[in-house]
């Protein structure tokens, strides 16, 4: 099963920060470029789901 998430990527003075919507808990990625932050948050999402299971999905969204 493939789950899709909306990911917000914000540009800051020292790089980029990315986080998903619809996931319970704190999942954040960061990087020097947009692509680095996006790759980092995707990896963090996969790890979060692997660690905590399907209960991390926020079904209220």
Secondary structure by P-SEA (a helix, b strand, c coil): cbbbbbbbbbbcccbbbbbbcccccbbbbbcccaaaaaaaaaaaaaaaaaacccccccccc
